């Protein structure tokens, strides 16, 4: 019954910024882990960033220093501020939430191109 809906994606030029949001509905309590993953065409899904209930973040090396993950514990919303975007950041980005079960959003397209 949990549903995750991503928003904030789109087309941006290299060096630009986007902020992704993921709203979780049908939730009870706070997810112990929230995160963002991405999948580029022809490649496997990879971790971008995660954040624990206590606010401890973890980032892929490729985005460290450029992306910032944050969360609203009460609402189980998670955000991804993406700065200094590069063409290689182009992918479908997926929101992930771990309660007792593991939930995924349907994904949102981020395209970095001039």
N, C-alpha and C positions, 0 to 999 in steps of 0.2 A: 503493500500500500504506500510505500515511500516513493516519491517522485522527485527527481532532480531536473531542473530546467536551467540551462545555461543561457546567458545573454552577454552582449557587449562585443561580439566578434565582428569581423568585417575586413575591409581592405584598408591597408595602411602602407605608406611609403617607408622604405628603409630608414632607420633612425627615429621613426615615430613611436607613438605609444598607444596602447589599448588597455582597457581595464575589463576583465572578464568577471562576471558574477554568476553564482550558482545559487539558486533558491531551492531549498528542500521543503517539501510539503508532506503532510501525513506523518510527521515524525513525532516521537515521544522521547524527550530527553535529548541530550547532546551527543552527537557522533564523537567517538573517541579518536577518529582520524578523518580528516577531510583532505582532498587533494585534487590536483590537476595532472592529467596525462595527455599525451598527444600522439597522433599517428599521421605521418606523412604518407603520400602515395607510394605504394610499393615497399613500405617499411613497417616494422612491427611497432606496436604501441609502446611508448616509453614514458617513464616518470618525468614529470616536470618539477613538481613541488608538492610537498605534503605538509600538513600542520596538525599537531596533536591538540587534544582538549586543553592542555596547559599552554598552548601557544608556541610550542617549539617547532620551528620550521626545518624542513629539509629540502635541498634543491639539487637538481641535476647540475653537473659541472658546467654544462653548456649555457645555462641561464643564470648562474650565480653572479650576483652583482648587478644584474639587469632586471630580474623579476622579483616581485615581493608578494608573498602569499599572506593572507590574513583571514580571520574568521569572526563571525558573530556567534558565540556559543549558545545564546538563548534561542536564536532562530535557526541554527544550523545552516547558515549561509557562509559561503566561502568565496573569496575574491582573489584575483590574480592581476596585479598591476604589472604590465609588461612595458618596459622602457627600452630604448635603443634597439628596436626590433630589427632583425636581420632576415633576409630572404629564407634562410634555413630554418627559421621559426615557423614558416608556413606549414600548417597542418590542421587537422581537425582536433580540437581540444575537448577533452572529456572531463567532466566533474565526477569525483568519486567520494562516496561517503561510507564509512564503516560504522555500523552499529553492531548488533549481534550478527547481522547479515551484511553483505557487501552490495552496494547500490551504485549504479552508473547512470549518468545522463546520456542523452542521445548524441551529444557532441555538437560543437559549433565551429564553423570555419573561420580560421584566421589566415589571411593572405597578406604577405609582405612583399610588395612589388612596386616598382616605379612605372 
